């Protein structure tokens, strides 16, 4: 398991004790994981975004006080937000990150994750590279629309 994954899992586990929000000290967390504070910043900025259901409040000084709030959203609102945030292009790596986040937040089943992953894989597109990301974005958004509940 990579360091970023361990830090992410550690932070997410903290939500089990307090469902609404957590507070961490960036320097303390960096010391705990024996890494640089910028590694903590990277994890928070890439894995705790509003599109992933989190609100982050950061204060400078004092070891980097960070407050992370888990946003309670419905599955439909969550998917509609993701659909509207995806532009005209989506890389295979970006799709995989979305799928992983959906799965870890129990928004989709493992079977749905596999179907999304297969449908957006570079291997299924027999077209020039220039068009793959556009087609992938369209397919991904349409598949998410079908997961939105009434």
Residue pairs with C-beta under 8 A, 6 or more apart in sequence:
3 33
3 35
3 39
4 39
4 42
4 43
4 46
4 47
6 33
7 29
7 33
7 35
7 39
7 40
7 43
8 43
8 47
10 29
10 33
11 22
11 24
11 43
11 44
11 48
11 68
12 104
14 22
14 24
15 22
15 70
19 70
20 69
20 70
21 67
21 68
21 69
21 70
22 67
22 68
23 65
23 66
23 67
23 68
24 65
24 66
24 68
25 62
25 63
25 64
25 65
25 66
26 37
26 40
26 41
26 63
26 64
26 65
26 66
27 37
27 63
27 64
28 63
29 40
30 36
30 37
30 39
30 40
33 39
33 40
37 64
40 64
41 64
44 56
44 58
44 66
44 68
45 56
48 54
48 56
48 68
49 56
50 71
51 81
51 82
51 85
52 101
52 105
53 70
53 71
53 73
53 78
53 105
54 68
54 69
54 70
54 71
55 68
55 69
55 71
56 66
56 67
56 68
56 69
57 66
57 67
57 68
57 69
58 64
58 65
58 66
58 67
59 65
59 66
59 67
73 81
75 107
75 147
75 148
75 149
76 148
76 149
76 150
78 107
79 107
79 144
79 145
79 147
79 148
80 148
82 98
82 144
83 141
83 144
83 145
86 137
86 140
86 141
87 137
88 134
88 137
89 133
89 134
89 136
89 137
90 120
90 133
90 136
90 137
90 140
91 133
91 136
92 120
92 121
92 122
92 132
92 136
95 116
95 117
95 120
95 136
95 140
96 117
96 120
98 140
99 108
99 113
99 116
99 117
99 120
100 113
101 107
102 108
102 112
102 113
102 116
103 110
103 113
108 116
108 147
112 147
115 143
116 140
116 143
118 124
119 139
119 140
119 143
120 136
120 139
120 140
122 132
125 131
125 132
125 135
125 136
127 135
